[in-house]
Amino acid sequence: MAVRVYLHRLRREIAASLVSLDGLDALVLTGGVLEHLPGLRAELLHGLTHLGIAVDTPRNLGSGDRVISPPGAGATVVVLTAREDLVIARDVDLLLQRQPVGSNA
């Protein structure tokens, strides 16, 4: 039941975004669940085929950053690795560069 609700809410938000944007060029899936579970991605995208969103099974089963939609699909579907560690490292670096020399803050 929890997975069905999760997928329903994702589909609802994707569809709402599509309507608000007057179309969709690309759908980017990232983060733990959608990054690592090809079966769940396939189930999610299967429920969006009427919106021009499709999944290519062999591409979906791959790993790393990649396009998982078939050629000619209405929208390109991409899976990206989250890389939160790099974002945190960049933010810390920027913060440290702004500190006055000799500051303990």
Secondary structure, DSSP 4 states (H G I P E B T S, - for coil): -HHHHHHHHHHHHHHHHHHHHTS-SEEEE-SHHHHH-HHHHHHHHHTTGGGT----HHHHTS-SSEE-SPTT-SSEEEE----HHHHHHHHHHHHHHHSPTT---
